[in-house]
Amino acid sequence: MVRRLLLLVIIFHLSILASCTDLSTPATLVYLVEQESGGEPYRTRLIVTAGFMRMDGGENSQDFLLFDRTDNTVYSVSGADRQVLVIPPRPVEIKPPVKFTHRVEADRDSFPPVAGYKVVHYELLTNGKRCYDLYAAEGLLPDVVSALRQFRSTLAGEHALTVTAIPVELQSWCDMANNVFYPTRHLEHGYPVRRVDMAGKKSELVDFNTEYRATASVLRLPHDYKRIMIEDLRKNSQR
């Protein structure tokens, strides 16, 4: 009887130890293939948890973006420079230079579903110009869509600062709509399984895993990297 009790105690303590050392977090893993206009395709991945989103080039990538969803801060990590660029959220402080008219045109053709979700082809237009050619699946990867919406909205203020530095005659209405004034427009119809923007940049879903476990190290910033605030970087570049 005593030996049995001792065995139960050992099993109990082992189970506690296992739970304490399990530092992984439930996550969704997404693999994409992206391509700049005229460039070679390259693979990227997203790791999305309730608190973070990480964007990188794969398991061995030394460069990555980490988005803290609790305070809407973006961290851009450079392995070569051993530094972290800190991008806090900021509001959009400019107004549209012209009146924007947005329109969505849906294709009536049928396309193969993705993971059982219907795919619809859309064209997203602003002032008559096609800003996105989009294939979206309503209901697919809702946690990833939510994280991307939060991420895109957070960066809109930074994009607005970039726009103000461009002469009016060179400004793109699509760029303003997509990145500043309507940054989540391509996410309003479901997960974008294929997307091409006005500049010809492509992004296409390759695979995903909704039962992925993200380790603590994947969601952690290098402690010995130098941190630079984007506002300080901007001031130094203007000197």
C-alpha positions in Angstrom: 0.0 0.0 0.0 2.8 2.4 0.9 4.7 1.5 -2.3 1.5 2.3 -4.3 1.1 5.7 -2.6 4.7 6.5 -3.2 4.3 5.6 -6.9 1.2 7.9 -7.1 3.1 10.7 -5.5 5.9 10.4 -8.0 3.6 10.3 -10.9 1.8 13.4 -9.6 5.0 15.3 -9.2 6.2 14.3 -12.7 3.0 15.5 -14.2 3.4 18.9 -12.5 7.0 19.1 -13.7 5.9 18.3 -17.3 3.3 21.0 -17.2 5.8 23.5 -15.8 8.3 22.8 -18.5 5.7 22.9 -21.3 6.4 26.4 -22.6 4.6 26.1 -25.9 1.5 28.1 -26.8 -1.4 27.1 -29.0 -0.9 28.8 -32.4 -1.8 28.8 -36.1 1.0 28.3 -38.5 0.7 29.7 -42.1 3.0 29.2 -45.0 3.0 31.6 -47.9 4.8 32.2 -51.2 5.4 35.8 -52.0 6.8 37.6 -55.0 7.7 41.1 -55.8 7.0 42.4 -59.3 9.7 41.0 -61.5 11.4 39.2 -58.7 11.9 35.6 -57.6 9.3 33.9 -55.4 10.2 33.4 -51.7 8.6 31.5 -48.8 7.4 33.2 -45.7 5.5 32.0 -42.7 3.1 33.5 -40.0 2.8 32.2 -36.5 -0.3 33.6 -34.7 -1.2 33.2 -31.1 -3.6 35.1 -28.9 -0.9 37.5 -27.8 1.6 37.6 -30.7 2.1 37.3 -34.5 5.5 36.5 -35.9 6.4 36.9 -39.6 9.6 35.4 -40.9 11.3 33.4 -43.7 11.2 30.0 -41.9 12.6 28.2 -38.9 16.2 29.3 -39.4 15.4 32.9 -40.2 17.5 35.5 -38.2 15.3 38.4 -39.4 11.7 38.6 -38.3 8.8 40.8 -37.3 7.1 40.3 -33.9 3.8 42.0 -33.3 2.7 42.3 -29.7 -1.1 42.2 -29.9 -1.6 43.3 -26.3 -0.1 46.8 -26.9 0.0 47.0 -30.7 3.8 47.3 -30.9 5.8 46.0 -33.8 9.4 44.8 -33.4 11.6 44.4 -36.5 14.5 42.2 -35.7 17.7 42.2 -37.7 20.1 39.3 -37.0 23.0 40.8 -39.1 22.8 44.1 -37.2 21.9 42.5 -33.9 19.3 45.1 -33.3 15.5 45.5 -32.8 13.6 48.4 -34.4 10.7 49.3 -32.1 7.6 50.6 -33.9 4.9 51.7 -31.4 1.3 52.4 -32.7 0.5 55.9 -33.8 -2.8 57.3 -35.2 -3.3 58.4 -38.8 -2.8 62.2 -38.6 -3.5 63.1 -42.2 -6.6 63.4 -44.3 -7.2 62.0 -47.8 -5.8 64.5 -50.3 -8.8 63.8 -52.6 -12.2 62.2 -52.2 -11.8 58.4 -52.3 -14.4 56.3 -54.0 -14.0 52.6 -53.2 -15.7 49.8 -55.1 -15.7 46.0 -54.9 -16.4 43.8 -57.9 -17.0 40.1 -57.3 -16.5 37.4 -60.0 -19.4 35.1 -60.6 -17.2 32.2 -61.7 -16.6 29.2 -59.4 -13.2 28.4 -58.0 -11.8 25.4 -56.1 -12.5 25.7 -52.3 -9.7 25.8 -49.8 -10.1 23.4 -46.8 -13.8 23.3 -47.6 -14.3 27.1 -47.7 -15.7 28.8 -50.8 -13.3 31.0 -52.7 -14.5 34.2 -54.4 -12.5 36.4 -56.7 -12.7 40.1 -56.0 -11.3 43.3 -57.6 -10.9 46.1 -55.1 -10.9 49.5 -56.7 -10.2 53.1 -55.6 -11.1 56.0 -57.8 -11.4 53.6 -60.8 -8.0 52.0 -60.3 -7.6 48.3 -59.4 -5.8 48.2 -56.1 -6.1 44.5 -55.3 -6.8 41.4 -57.3 -8.0 39.1 -54.5 -9.2 35.5 -54.0 -10.7 35.2 -50.5 -12.2 32.4 -48.5 -14.8 33.5 -46.0 -14.5 31.8 -42.6 -11.0 30.4 -43.3 -8.4 31.1 -40.5 -10.4 33.7 -38.6 -7.7 34.1 -35.9 -5.1 34.9 -38.6 -7.4 37.4 -40.2 -8.0 39.1 -36.9 -4.3 39.4 -36.2 -3.6 40.7 -39.7 -6.3 43.3 -39.3 -4.8 44.5 -36.0 -1.3 44.5 -37.5 -2.3 46.5 -40.6 -4.3 49.0 -38.6 -1.3 49.5 -36.3 1.1 50.3 -39.1 -1.3 52.7 -40.9 0.0 55.7 -38.9 3.6 54.9 -39.9 2.6 54.6 -43.6 0.9 57.9 -43.3 4.2 59.6 -42.4 5.9 58.0 -45.4 3.1 59.3 -47.7 3.6 62.9 -46.6 7.2 62.8 -47.8 6.2 61.9 -51.3 5.3 64.8 -53.7 1.6 65.0 -54.4 2.1 64.3 -58.2 3.8 61.0 -57.3 1.4 59.8 -54.7 -0.6 56.6 -55.4 -4.3 56.6 -54.5 -4.1 52.8 -54.2 -1.1 53.0 -51.9 -2.9 55.5 -49.7 -6.1 53.4 -49.7 -4.4 50.1 -49.1 -1.9 51.2 -46.4 -3.3 54.3 -44.7 -7.0 55.0 -45.0 -8.3 51.5 -45.7 -5.6 49.1 -44.5 -7.8 46.1 -43.9 -9.9 46.3 -47.0 -8.4 43.0 -48.4 -9.4 41.2 -45.2 -13.1 42.0 -45.2 -14.0 39.1 -47.5 -12.2 36.3 -45.6 -8.7 35.0 -45.6 -6.8 36.1 -48.8 -5.6 32.8 -50.3 -4.2 34.8 -53.2 -3.6 38.5 -53.4 -1.9 40.8 -56.0 -1.6 44.5 -55.2 -1.3 47.5 -57.5 2.5 47.2 -57.6 2.3 43.6 -58.7 3.4 42.1 -55.4 1.9 38.6 -55.0 1.1 36.6 -51.9 -0.4 33.1 -52.0 -1.4 30.6 -49.3 0.6 27.3 -49.5 -0.3 25.4 -46.3 -1.4 25.9 -42.7 -1.7 24.2 -39.4 -4.3 25.3 -36.8 -2.9 22.9 -34.2 0.7 24.2 -34.1 2.5 24.8 -30.8 4.7 27.9 -30.7 7.7 27.6 -28.4 8.5 30.5 -26.0 11.7 31.2 -27.9 9.8 31.9 -31.2 7.8 34.6 -29.4 10.7 36.2 -27.6 13.0 39.0 -28.6 16.7 38.6 -28.4 17.7 40.0 -25.0 21.2 41.1 -26.1 20.2 43.0 -29.2 20.3 46.8 -29.3 16.8 48.4 -29.4 16.2 51.5 -31.5 12.9 53.5 -31.5 11.7 54.3 -35.0 11.1 57.9 -34.0 14.8 58.2 -33.1 15.8 56.6 -36.3 13.6 59.0 -38.2 15.1 62.0 -36.5 18.7 60.8 -37.2 17.9 60.4 -40.9 16.7 64.0 -41.1 19.9 65.5 -39.7 
